[in-house]
């Protein structure tokens, strides 16, 4: 284990993945603990991978905001690239959603803060491209919530000299349709991911779910999510349903255009009596800018002389009593719910149920056409996955799990020559077959090949000799 990187003393291993490790380190000069992200064996990295790591540091180093993790230092020492950053306490948002710890009002505030951080990043021409619950940590000091956006590791600086246009990074469930189709995201793609998290937090399930990446992508591109259940509106505006429809619009031109706009609407929606003007979705934001009237009186309740509501917000009936303000629950007290709330992780590699089917007429039936489209989308996402895994192998050539995932991907694509090259590469690096079989999908692939024999005879024998013994 490493004991020191630059001026930092290594305290313990915090997390480990195919792309590197994260350690808790200590700055002996300032006496503070930091998180140190490292990539081992940097001498074997290609120039593109090294530049991407450096770009991550430069991009994140531009950002200084309470809702973005702070980057302290980047360096290289003894064949190790490292990035020292703020050590964030608290819990992952995904964990809090899984346990039902956050109330709907808490969720809206957390995601509004995420938008606050994204607004700063977008003003610096930096996209995150992988906004999801595991990349958001929530800190609770007993009185206030604070959200922190982690890992701008796949961020792209607009107009960067290192271009990866057309290459998709991120997690399928949270990707915007235009990003999946073109590989060219913009700020509104990050905001789409915020909308996905909001739906997931309020409904208890992702808006675009499915048994495989292909089926998830098909629904992202072609289907609208189901309406929120009645339990989703506890203590918040029912117009959050309309806000979600706007945030999850397939066409980015029909979404919120800036993170500031979405943040303001999310905070307004924390009040049960707030109503959203669907014809002018950013009315709430315009009212808060410059010398125009503020919405603060609406958020804090009526005073002795209630102000005239701004245009687009219904006027209360004469003599009507204000709605009781929901009682805030402590962050760490799970809320009651009539429906189970489960955090559904991103799907792993699984075989799709889609099959080719002919209709009774001269062309494909509607069902078969949809299935064919889904299959084509699935091939697209598998190709994207293949490219990502190859990049991961460039960073960590001896990682058994990455080899196994790449083997499964190539097998699903039917690229058997490439599959055998990866298999032989793993053998040359001394990776035992049992280590590859530690990935359940790899074991399933071997069982399938033993039954179906899709590989040519010579390759089939070599494949099973290494993995099937």
C-alpha positions in Angstrom: 0.0 0.0 0.0 1.1 3.5 -0.7 2.4 5.5 2.3 3.0 8.9 0.8 2.1 10.9 -2.4 3.8 14.3 -2.7 3.4 16.1 0.6 0.4 13.9 1.6 0.6 11.0 4.1 -1.7 8.1 3.1 -4.0 7.1 6.0 -6.2 4.4 4.5 -7.9 3.1 1.4 -11.3 4.6 0.9 -12.6 3.1 -2.4 -11.3 1.0 -5.3 -12.5 0.6 -8.8 -11.3 -0.4 -12.3 -10.1 3.2 -13.0 -8.0 3.6 -9.8 -8.2 4.0 -6.1 -9.3 6.7 -3.7 -7.3 7.1 -0.4 -7.8 9.2 2.7 -4.6 11.3 3.0 -3.4 13.9 5.5 -1.8 17.2 4.7 1.0 17.4 7.4 1.3 21.2 6.9 -2.3 22.1 7.4 -3.2 19.1 9.4 -6.3 18.4 7.4 -7.5 15.1 5.8 -8.1 15.0 2.1 -9.4 12.5 -0.5 -6.7 11.4 -3.0 -7.7 9.9 -6.3 -4.9 7.9 -7.9 -4.3 6.0 -11.1 -1.6 3.4 -10.8 1.1 2.4 -13.4 0.9 5.8 -15.1 3.9 4.8 -17.2 1.7 2.5 -19.2 -1.0 5.1 -19.8 -1.4 6.4 -23.3 -1.1 10.1 -24.0 -4.9 10.5 -24.3 -5.6 8.9 -20.9 -2.9 11.0 -19.2 -4.3 14.1 -20.8 -7.8 13.2 -19.7 -6.7 12.9 -16.1 -4.9 16.3 -16.4 -8.0 17.8 -18.0 -10.1 16.5 -15.0 -7.9 18.3 -12.6 -7.9 21.5 -14.6 -11.6 21.5 -15.1 -12.4 20.8 -11.4 -9.8 23.3 -10.3 -11.7 26.1 -12.0 -14.7 25.4 -9.8 -15.0 27.1 -6.4 -18.5 26.6 -4.9 -20.0 25.2 -1.6 -21.9 22.6 -3.6 -18.8 21.3 -5.6 -16.0 19.2 -4.1 -12.8 21.4 -3.9 -9.7 20.2 -5.7 -6.5 21.1 -3.8 -3.6 19.7 -5.9 -2.6 17.5 -8.8 0.7 15.7 -9.2 2.7 12.7 -10.4 5.1 10.7 -8.3 6.8 7.3 -8.6 4.6 6.3 -11.6 1.4 7.4 -9.9 -0.9 10.2 -11.0 -2.9 11.7 -8.1 -5.5 14.3 -7.5 -5.9 15.6 -3.9 -9.4 17.0 -3.1 -11.7 17.9 -0.3 -12.7 14.9 1.8 -16.5 15.1 2.0 -18.3 13.5 4.9 -22.0 12.7 4.9 -23.9 10.1 2.9 -24.3 9.3 -0.8 -27.7 10.6 -2.0 -28.3 7.1 -3.3 -28.1 5.7 0.2 -30.5 8.3 1.5 -33.0 7.6 -1.2 -32.7 3.8 -0.6 -33.5 4.2 3.2 -36.2 6.8 2.6 -34.4 9.2 4.9 -35.2 12.4 2.9 -38.6 14.0 2.8 -39.8 15.3 -0.6 -39.0 18.9 0.6 -35.5 17.7 1.5 -35.0 16.2 -1.9 -36.1 19.4 -3.7 -33.6 21.4 -1.6 -30.7 19.0 -2.2 -31.3 19.0 -6.0 -31.7 22.8 -6.0 -28.2 22.9 -4.4 -26.9 20.5 -7.1 -28.2 22.9 -9.7 -26.5 25.8 -7.8 -23.2 23.9 -8.3 -23.9 23.0 -11.9 -24.7 26.6 -12.6 -21.1 27.6 -11.6 -19.6 24.7 -13.6 -21.6 25.6 -16.7 -20.6 29.3 -16.4 -17.0 28.0 -16.5 -17.8 25.9 -19.7 -17.5 22.6 -17.8 -20.1 19.8 -18.1 -20.3 17.0 -15.5 -21.8 14.4 -17.8 -22.3 11.8 -15.0 -24.8 13.3 -12.6 -26.3 10.5 -10.6 -27.1 9.8 -6.9 -23.7 8.1 -6.2 -21.9 11.3 -7.4 -23.8 13.5 -4.9 -23.0 13.5 -1.2 -25.3 15.1 1.4 -23.9 16.6 4.6 -26.2 17.2 7.6 -25.0 19.5 10.4 -28.1 19.0 12.6 -29.8 22.1 11.1 -29.0 22.4 7.4 -28.5 20.1 4.4 -25.6 20.6 2.1 -25.2 18.8 -1.2 -21.7 18.2 -2.8 -21.2 17.2 -6.4 -18.4 14.7 -6.7 -16.2 13.4 -9.5 -15.9 15.7 -12.5 -13.8 12.8 -13.8 -15.7 12.5 -17.1 -16.2 16.3 -17.4 -15.5 17.8 -20.8 -14.3 21.4 -21.1 -16.1 23.0 -24.0 -13.6 23.8 -26.8 -10.9 21.7 -25.2 -7.9 20.7 -27.3 -8.5 17.1 -26.2 -11.7 16.2 -28.1 -13.8 13.2 -27.5 -16.9 14.3 -29.5 -19.1 11.3 -30.2 -17.8 9.3 -27.2 -20.4 8.7 -24.5 -19.4 8.7 -20.9 -21.7 8.3 -17.9 -24.5 6.0 -16.6 -27.2 4.9 -19.0 -30.2 5.6 -16.7 -29.3 9.3 -16.3 -28.2 10.1 -19.9 -30.2 12.7 -21.9 -31.6 11.5 -25.3 -29.5 13.9 -27.3 -26.4 12.7 -25.6 -27.2 9.0 -26.3 -28.0 9.8 -30.0 -25.1 12.1 -30.8 -22.5 11.9 -28.1 -22.6 15.7 -27.9 -24.1 16.9 -24.6 -24.6 20.4 -23.4 -25.6 22.0 -20.1 -29.2 20.9 -20.5 -28.0 17.2 -20.6 -26.8 17.7 -17.0 -30.2 19.1 -16.1 -32.0 16.1 -17.6 -30.0 13.9 -15.2 -31.2 16.1 -12.3 -34.8 15.5 -13.5 -34.2 11.7 -13.6 -32.9 11.8 -9.9 -35.9 13.9 -8.9 -38.4 11.4 -10.4 -36.5 8.5 -8.8 -36.5 10.1 -5.4 -40.2 10.9 -5.5 -41.5 7.8 -7.2 -39.1 5.3 -5.6 -38.2 3.9 -9.1 -36.3 5.3 -12.0 -38.4 7.0 -14.7 -36.8 4.9 -17.5 -36.3 1.4 -16.1 -35.7 -1.9 -17.9 -34.0 -5.3 -17.7 -31.0 -4.2 -19.8 -29.2 -1.1 -21.0 -30.8 -1.5 -24.4 -34.4 -1.5 -23.1 -33.5 1.5 -20.8 -32.2 3.5 -23.8 -35.2 2.6 -25.9 -37.5 4.0 -23.2 -35.3 7.1 -22.7 -35.6 7.9 -26.4 -39.2 7.0 -27.1 -41.3 6.8 -23.9 -42.5 9.1 -21.2 -42.3 8.1 -17.5 -45.5 7.1 -15.6 -47.2 9.8 -13.5 -45.9 10.2 -10.0 -47.8 8.2 -7.3 -50.0 10.1 -4.8 -47.4 9.6 -2.0 -44.9 11.6 -4.0 -46.5 15.0 -3.2 -46.3 14.9 0.6 -45.8 18.4 1.8 -44.8 19.8 -1.7 -46.6 21.3 -4.7 -48.5 18.9 -6.8 -47.3 21.0 -9.8 -43.9 19.2 -9.4 -45.4 16.8 -11.9 -45.4 19.5 -14.5 -41.9 20.6 -13.5 -40.7 17.0 -14.0 -42.4 16.8 -17.5 -40.5 19.9 -18.4 -37.2 18.7 -17.0 -37.4 15.3 -18.7 -38.5 16.6 -22.2 -36.9 14.6 -25.0 -36.1 17.8 -26.9 -33.6 19.9 -25.0 -35.2 23.1 -26.4 -38.3 22.2 -24.3 -36.4 21.8 -21.0 -35.2 24.2 -18.5 -32.4 26.1 -20.2 -30.2 27.0 -17.3 -29.4 25.4 -13.9 -30.4 28.7 -12.2 -33.9 28.4 -13.6 -34.3 24.8 -12.5 -32.9 25.6 -9.0 -35.4 28.4 -8.5 -38.4 26.4 -9.5 -37.4 23.4 -7.3 -37.2 25.7 -4.3 -40.6 27.3 -5.1 -42.1 23.8 -5.4 -41.2 23.0 -1.8 -44.3 24.9 -0.8 -47.6 22.9 -1.2 -49.5 25.9 -2.3 -47.2 27.0 -5.1 -48.5 26.8 -8.6 -46.5 26.7 -11.8 -47.3 28.7 -14.9 -47.0 26.0 -17.6 -47.1 28.6 -20.4 -44.2 30.5 -18.9 -42.3 27.9 -16.9 -39.5 30.4 -15.8 -41.9 33.0 -14.5 -40.8 32.3 -11.0 -37.2 33.0 -11.9 -38.0 36.3 -13.7 -39.9 37.5 -10.7 -36.8 37.1 -8.5 -34.4 39.0 -10.6 -33.5 42.7 -10.7 -36.0 45.1 -9.2 -39.0 43.0 -9.9 -41.2 41.6 -7.1 -39.8 38.7 -5.1 -41.5 35.3 -4.3 -40.2 35.3 -0.8 -43.5 36.4 0.8 -45.1 33.3 -0.9 -42.5 31.0 0.5 -42.8 32.3 4.1 -46.6 32.6 4.2 -49.0 35.6 4.2 -48.3 38.6 6.5 -51.0 40.8 8.0 -51.5 42.4 4.6 -51.0 39.7 2.0 -49.2 41.0 -1.1 -50.9 40.8 -4.5 -49.8 37.6 -6.1 -47.6 38.0 -9.1 -49.2 37.2 -12.5 -49.4 33.5 -13.2 -49.9 32.6 -9.5 -53.6 32.1 -8.3 -55.0 34.6 -5.9 -56.3 33.0 -2.7 -60.1 33.3 -2.1 -61.1 36.1 0.3 -61.0 35.0 3.9 -59.3 31.7 3.0 -56.9 30.4 5.6 -53.4 29.7 4.5 -52.4 26.0 4.2 -50.6 24.7 7.2 -46.9 24.5 6.6 -45.6 20.9 6.7 -43.6 20.0 9.8 -40.0 19.5 8.9 -38.6 16.1 9.8 -35.0 15.6 10.9 -32.8 14.4 8.0 -31.9 11.1 9.7 -35.4 10.1 10.6 -36.9 7.8 7.9 -40.3 9.1 6.7 -43.4 6.9 6.8 -44.6 5.7 3.4 -47.4 3.6 2.1 -45.3 2.3 -0.7 -41.9 0.6 -0.6 -39.0 2.8 -1.7 -36.2 1.1 -3.4 -33.1 2.6 -5.0 -32.6 0.6 -8.2 -29.0 0.5 -9.3 -28.0 0.8 -13.0 -28.5 -2.5 -14.9 -25.5 -4.7 -15.5 -24.9 -6.7 -18.7 -27.9 -8.9 -19.2 -29.3 -10.6 -22.3 -32.2 -8.7 -24.0 -35.6 -10.3 -24.5 -36.0 -8.7 -27.9 -36.4 -11.1 -30.8 -37.0 -10.6 -34.6 -40.6 -11.1 -35.5 -42.4 -10.9 -38.8 -45.9 -9.5 -39.1 -48.7 -11.1 -41.1 -48.4 -8.5 -43.9 -45.5 -7.6 -46.2 -43.5 -5.7 -43.6 -42.7 -5.9 -39.9 -45.5 -5.7 -37.4 -45.5 -2.7 -35.0 -44.3 -4.9 -32.2 -41.5 -6.3 -34.3 -40.5 -2.8 -35.5 -40.2 -1.6 -31.9 -38.2 -4.7 -31.1 -35.8 -4.2 -34.0 -35.3 -0.5 -33.0 -34.6 -1.6 -29.5 -32.0 -4.1 -30.7 -30.3 -1.5 -32.8 -30.2 0.8 -29.8 -28.8 -2.0 -27.7 -25.9 -2.5 -30.2 -25.2 1.2 -30.0 -24.9 1.1 -26.2 -22.8 -2.1 -26.4 -20.4 -0.3 -28.8 -20.2 2.6 -26.5 -19.5 0.3 -23.6 -16.8 -1.5 -25.6 -15.0 1.8 -26.1 -15.2 2.8 -22.5 -13.9 -0.6 -21.3 -11.0 -0.4 -23.8 -10.1 3.0 -22.3 -10.4 1.5 -18.8 -7.9 -1.3 -19.8 -5.5 1.4 -21.1 -5.5 2.8 -17.5 -5.4 -0.5 -15.7 -4.3 -3.4 -18.1 -4.3 -6.1 -15.4 -7.8 -5.5 -14.0 -9.6 -8.8 -14.2 -13.1 -7.4 -13.9 -12.6 -5.0 -16.8 -11.3 -7.8 -18.9 -14.4 -9.9 -18.0 -16.8 -7.1 -18.8 -15.1 -6.5 -22.1 -15.3 -10.2 -23.0 -19.1 -10.2 -22.3 -19.6 -7.1 -24.4 -17.7 -8.5 -27.4 -19.6 -11.8 -27.1 -22.9 -10.0 -27.2 -21.7 -8.0 -30.2 -20.6 -11.1 -32.0 -17.1 -9.8 -32.4 -15.4 -13.1 -31.7 -11.9 -12.3 -33.1 -11.7 -9.3 -30.9 -13.0 -11.4 -28.0 -10.2 -14.0 -28.5 -7.6 -11.2 -28.6 -8.8 -9.9 -25.2 -8.9 -13.4 -23.8 -5.3 -14.1 -25.0 -4.2 -10.7 -23.6 -5.6 -11.7 -20.2 -3.8 -15.0 -20.3 -0.5 -13.3 -21.2 -0.9 -11.0 -18.2 -1.3 -14.0 -16.0 -5.0 -13.3 -15.1 -6.5 -16.6 -13.9 -9.7 -17.8 -15.6 -11.3 -18.0 -12.2 -10.8 -14.3 -11.6 -12.6 -13.5 -14.8 -15.5 -15.9 -13.8 -15.9 -13.8 -10.6 -18.1 -11.6 -12.8 -21.5 -13.4 -12.9 -22.2 -12.3 -16.5 -18.9 -13.8 -17.6 -19.8 -17.1 -16.1 -23.2 -17.0 -17.8 -21.5 -16.2 -21.1 -19.3 -19.3 -20.7 -22.3 -21.5 -19.9 -24.1 -20.1 -23.0 -21.1 -20.8 -25.2 -20.8 -24.3 -23.9 -24.4 -25.0 -24.9 -24.7 -22.9 -28.1 -21.2 -23.1 -29.6 -21.4 -19.7 -31.3 -17.6 -19.5 -31.6 -15.8 -21.2 -34.5 -14.6 -24.7 -33.5 -10.9 -23.8 -32.8 -11.9 -20.7 -30.8 -14.6 -22.6 -29.0 -12.1 -25.1 -27.7 -9.5 -22.4 -26.7 -12.2 -20.4 -25.0 -13.5 -23.3 -22.9 -10.0 -24.6 -22.1 -9.3 -21.2 -20.4 -12.7 -20.4 -18.9 -14.7 -23.6 -18.9 -12.3 -25.9 -17.0 
